[in-house]
Amino acid sequence: MTTVIAEPAAKQPGGHDILGKARNPQAFRMAARNWLEETVAAEKRAFPDRTADDFYKRQQWWMAERNKVGMATPHWPSAYGGADLSLSNQVIVAEEMARVGAPPMSLFTVSLNHIPATLIRWGTPEQKSRHLPGVSKGVVWCQGFSEPNAGSDLASLGTRAVRDGDHYIVNGQKIWSSYSMYAAHCILLTRTDPQASKHKGITYFLMDMKTPGVEVRPLRQVNGSAKFAEIFLTDVRIPVENRVGEENQGWTVAQTTLSAERGILAFDAGERLRYQMEAFHADALRADAAWLQDPEMTREFARLFAEMQGCRRLLRRLMRENEANAASTLETVVYVKVINTTLKRKVGDFMLRAQGLQDQFHLHGAEERPDQPMNVYITSFGGTIAGGSNEIMLNVLAERILGMPKS
């Protein structure tokens, strides 16, 4: 099999050798911590206002800084430009990023996780060579899966692709595509056989967002941000060479993509929630907040904090089991999704009630203040829907793991 030989990341002049210490967990942690503390401080100096307007610039700045020390794609296999970073070291990086409050790489979620997981497993040598090296250089990808009538039931999608010689002609609409207004490329699910059962007539494509007929319309959210968009496709011509896997086998390919949404991403979210809760409590102590005098409120916070710590330990156990098995299990995917998102929603609800009326107002640029209680509360609802709603995940748990009959 042909592999991608990526150029090694340029070392930061006089900088940090993080990956060189990967075999010594404590040395690796301290190297990552020192670099992160220095880089987070530099990011705050470079972007002191942290407004929504500079989101793209900040994310690209972070990717460039990671690239300097080989930390852009360290979790990828070395054959594809990564460093074969072990899961235990990926956990260390996530822990240290959460501890220091490093901005999550939201703009690159699809680029860093979905693209390598999918292309390394299903892509042609040409697709890997063409697309994987660009990620560490800041190329943004988006996901064209959900549709207005196919969200949690993704297999009901109706966007149509018809073969026309060396191309497919695509028409349809996608929705809730994160950061697609910034994206250069899109991973796209379409229906190529409307007569087949809904899971068997789907085909997976890589789409250039500059292709004629592609229109992106940002969607303004209730918190004032616009990180999602609709994608309208009108007679879009996609080369056959951009198909991933065989025609009508896209559902199988998509399962690899969707599995990439779990694991270390969920772990990172859990670690950040820990520090959010600790900071919230510390702020309350400094302000002598009224809720600290309410026994029911303090008991509720203690229960949530204990639940959060339990979730962190469960995630670690599941990830260790997955590393030993060299594969993510369906059980892990479901547990991680439901546990993390349900807990964050309960924490957001508590924070908002505890803070009182003064925090129950819209704040401009709230998305750039992730610890603000109203933002935690509002955004927590989306987490229980994105990537497969919790209700669907619980049905999967009941039917495919516990073996219960369908209702």
HELIX and SHEET records of a PDB file:
HELIX    1   1 LEU A   19  LYS A   21  5                                   3    
HELIX    2   2 PRO A   25  ALA A   46  1                                  22    
HELIX    3   3 ALA A   52  ASP A   54  5                                   3    
HELIX    4   4 PHE A   55  LYS A   68  1                                  14    
HELIX    5   5 SER A   78  TYR A   80  5                                   3    
HELIX    6   6 LEU A   87  VAL A  100  1                                  14    
HELIX    7   7 SER A  106  PHE A  108  5                                   3    
HELIX    8   8 THR A  109  THR A  109  1                                   1    
HELIX    9   9 VAL A  110  HIS A  114  3                                   5    
HELIX   10  10 ILE A  115  TRP A  122  1                                   8    
HELIX   11  11 PRO A  125  VAL A  135  1                                  11    
HELIX   12  12 LEU A  154  SER A  156  5                                   3    
HELIX   13  13 VAL A  240  ASN A  242  5                                   3    
HELIX   14  14 GLY A  250  SER A  259  1                                  10    
HELIX   15  15 ILE A  264  ALA A  287  1                                  24    
HELIX   16  16 ALA A  290  GLN A  293  5                                   4    
HELIX   17  17 PRO A  295  ASN A  325  1                                  31    
HELIX   18  18 LEU A  330  GLN A  355  1                                  26    
HELIX   19  19 LEU A  357  ASP A  359  5                                   3    
HELIX   20  20 ALA A  366  GLU A  368  5                                   3    
HELIX   21  21 PRO A  373  GLY A  383  1                                  11    
HELIX   22  22 ASN A  390  VAL A  396  1                                   7    
HELIX   23  23 LEU A  397  ILE A  401  3                                   5    
SHEET    1   A 4 TRP A 141  GLY A 144  0                                        
SHEET    2   A 4 HIS A 185  ARG A 191  1                                        
SHEET    3   A 4 ILE A 202  ASP A 208 -1                                        
SHEET    4   A 4 ARG A 243  VAL A 244 -1                                        
SHEET    1   B 4 ARG A 160  ASP A 164  0                                        
SHEET    2   B 4 HIS A 167  SER A 178 -1                                        
SHEET    3   B 4 PHE A 228  PRO A 239 -1                                        
SHEET    4   B 4 VAL A 214  LEU A 219 -1                                        
END                                                                             
